[in-house]
């Protein structure tokens, strides 16, 4: 019995030490406010769920692609927001944040747990939007851009953040409110557009827009920019 208890105690001690070492390594590598390689991200995804993109057979975003984006957020730190483009796109965005893991060992553990819980809840909520039918009767493009204007203009983003909006849509606004006066993203926001024709993309986003043929290509470009 004594030998069995000693063995069990040894296993527990080994597990505790291993967990502590993991947290220590994680905390040390993220002690700086910019926890990963490259700048922290301030990332938005606008995803069109209207009937028009379904009729045009535009590619749908997958949960695997969402996981790729979340991996980037975990690697670089920062904040991410997701909004569906439907009949009324000027609605609160779904959001996730990866905070720097630093401080005492217990504080690092709490911050790490907060990151994990937040990303898990965010992934679940966004997956529900990705899995819904793309059958919205209108496409409120202006409402979506107005909402992301608020997101990117928030004063609490890290000053060194790379601001990117992935805009997955045909870009054709059929919303009930169509006045586009004053709707323009700030110059420090890069727009990666998937599905919008060049002339319309330029009209919507100016010179900061880059056109991509696929969602995967747009995601890869964010990853490449961190090198």
C-alpha positions in Angstrom: 0.0 0.0 0.0 2.8 2.4 0.9 4.5 1.7 -2.5 1.2 2.3 -4.3 0.6 5.6 -2.4 4.2 6.7 -3.1 3.7 6.0 -6.8 0.4 7.9 -7.0 2.0 10.8 -5.1 4.9 10.8 -7.5 2.5 10.9 -10.5 0.5 13.8 -9.0 3.7 15.7 -8.3 5.0 15.1 -11.8 1.6 16.3 -13.3 1.6 19.5 -11.2 5.2 20.3 -12.0 4.5 19.7 -15.7 1.4 22.0 -15.6 3.3 24.7 -13.8 6.2 24.5 -16.3 3.7 24.8 -19.2 2.1 27.9 -17.7 5.6 29.4 -17.0 6.7 28.9 -20.6 3.4 30.2 -21.9 3.6 33.2 -19.7 7.2 34.1 -20.4 6.7 33.9 -24.2 3.7 36.2 -23.9 5.0 38.6 -21.3 5.2 41.5 -23.8 1.9 43.2 -24.8 2.4 41.9 -28.3 2.3 38.1 -27.5 3.0 36.5 -30.8 5.1 37.0 -33.9 4.2 40.1 -35.8 1.8 42.8 -34.7 -1.4 42.0 -32.7 -4.5 41.7 -34.8 -7.6 43.8 -34.9 -9.6 41.6 -37.2 -13.1 41.8 -38.5 -15.0 39.4 -40.7 -18.2 40.5 -42.5 -20.0 37.4 -43.9 -22.8 37.8 -46.4 -25.7 35.4 -45.7 -28.1 36.8 -48.3 -29.9 34.9 -51.1 -27.9 36.8 -53.7 -24.6 35.2 -52.7 -26.2 31.8 -52.6 -27.7 32.3 -56.1 -24.2 33.3 -57.4 -22.7 30.2 -55.8 -20.1 32.2 -53.9 -18.0 30.1 -51.6 -19.2 29.7 -48.1 -16.9 30.2 -45.1 -16.2 26.9 -43.3 -15.6 26.1 -39.7 -12.1 24.9 -40.7 -11.4 28.4 -42.1 -12.7 29.9 -38.9 -10.2 27.7 -36.9 -7.4 29.0 -39.1 -8.3 32.6 -38.2 -8.6 31.8 -34.5 -5.2 30.2 -34.7 -3.8 33.5 -36.0 -5.5 35.4 -33.2 -4.0 33.0 -30.6 -0.6 33.3 -32.1 -0.5 37.1 -32.5 -3.0 38.3 -29.8 -5.5 41.0 -30.2 -9.3 41.2 -30.9 -11.6 39.8 -33.5 -15.2 40.6 -34.5 -17.7 38.8 -36.7 -20.8 40.2 -38.3 -23.4 38.6 -40.6 -24.5 40.7 -43.6 -28.2 40.2 -43.8 -31.4 42.4 -43.7 -30.1 44.4 -40.8 -26.4 44.2 -40.5 -26.1 47.2 -38.0 -26.3 44.9 -35.0 -23.7 44.2 -32.3 -20.8 42.2 -33.5 -19.7 38.9 -32.0 -16.3 39.4 -30.4 -13.3 37.5 -29.0 -10.1 38.8 -27.4 -6.7 37.2 -26.7 -5.2 39.1 -23.7 -1.4 38.9 -23.0 -0.6 36.1 -20.5 1.7 37.7 -18.0 2.2 38.4 -14.3 2.3 35.9 -11.4 1.8 32.2 -12.1 -1.8 32.3 -10.8 -2.5 35.4 -12.9 -1.1 33.8 -16.0 -3.3 30.8 -15.4 -6.4 33.0 -15.0 -5.6 34.9 -18.2 -5.0 31.8 -20.1 -8.3 30.2 -19.0 -10.1 33.5 -19.9 -8.6 33.3 -23.4 -9.6 29.7 -23.8 -13.2 30.2 -22.6 -13.7 33.3 -24.7 -12.4 31.7 -27.9 -14.5 28.6 -27.4 -17.7 30.6 -26.9 -16.9 32.8 -29.9 -16.2 29.8 -32.1 -19.5 28.2 -31.1 -21.5 31.4 -31.8 -19.9 32.1 -35.1 -20.3 28.5 -36.3 -24.0 28.8 -35.9 -23.9 31.8 -38.3 -21.8 29.9 -40.8 -24.1 26.9 -40.7 -27.3 28.8 -41.3 -28.9 29.0 -44.8 -27.8 31.9 -46.8 -31.3 33.1 -47.5 -31.6 36.7 -46.2 -33.9 38.7 -48.4 -31.8 41.8 -48.4 -28.1 42.7 -48.2 -27.4 45.6 -45.8 -23.9 46.4 -46.9 -23.9 50.0 -45.6 -25.2 48.7 -42.2 -22.3 46.3 -42.0 -19.6 48.8 -42.9 -21.1 51.3 -40.4 -20.8 48.7 -37.6 -17.2 47.8 -38.4 -16.4 51.6 -38.5 -17.4 51.6 -34.8 -15.3 48.5 -34.1 -12.1 49.7 -35.8 -12.4 53.3 -34.4 -12.5 52.1 -30.8 -9.8 53.9 -28.7 -8.8 50.8 -26.7 -7.1 48.8 -29.5 -3.4 48.4 -29.2 -1.7 51.3 -31.1 0.5 48.8 -33.1 -2.4 46.5 -34.1 -2.7 45.4 -37.7 -6.3 46.3 -38.6 -7.9 44.0 -41.3 -11.5 43.5 -42.5 -12.2 40.3 -44.4 -15.3 41.2 -46.4 -17.0 38.1 -47.9 -19.9 39.3 -50.1 -21.0 40.4 -53.6 -21.1 43.9 -52.2 -24.4 44.8 -53.8 -26.4 46.8 -51.2 -30.2 46.2 -51.2 -30.8 47.2 -47.6 -33.7 49.4 -46.6 -31.4 52.3 -45.7 -29.1 53.0 -48.6 -27.6 56.4 -48.0 -23.8 55.8 -48.0 -22.8 59.4 -47.1 -20.1 59.4 -44.5 -19.6 55.6 -44.6 -15.9 55.0 -45.0 -13.5 52.9 -43.0 -10.4 54.6 -41.6 -7.2 54.7 -43.7 -5.4 52.3 -41.3 -7.8 49.5 -42.1 -6.9 47.1 -44.8 -9.8 45.4 -46.5 -9.5 41.9 -48.0 -12.4 41.5 -50.3 -13.7 38.1 -51.5 -16.5 38.3 -54.1 -16.9 42.0 -54.8 -16.1 43.2 -58.3 -13.1 45.6 -58.6 -15.0 48.8 -59.4 -17.6 48.2 -56.6 -14.9 47.3 -54.1 -13.0 50.5 -54.9 -16.2 52.5 -54.4 -16.9 50.9 -51.1 -13.4 50.8 -49.6 -11.1 53.1 -51.6 -7.5 52.3 -52.2 -7.1 50.1 -49.1 -8.9 47.1 -50.6 -7.2 44.0 -52.0 -9.2 41.5 -54.0 -9.0 37.8 -53.4 -10.4 34.9 -55.4 -10.9 32.7 -52.3 -11.3 33.0 -48.5 -8.3 30.8 -48.0 -6.1 33.2 -49.9 -7.3 36.1 -47.8 -6.5 34.3 -44.6 -3.1 33.3 -45.8 -2.3 36.9 -46.6 -2.9 37.9 -43.0 -0.5 35.1 -41.9 2.1 36.2 -44.4 1.9 39.8 -43.3 3.2 38.8 -39.8 6.5 37.6 -41.2 
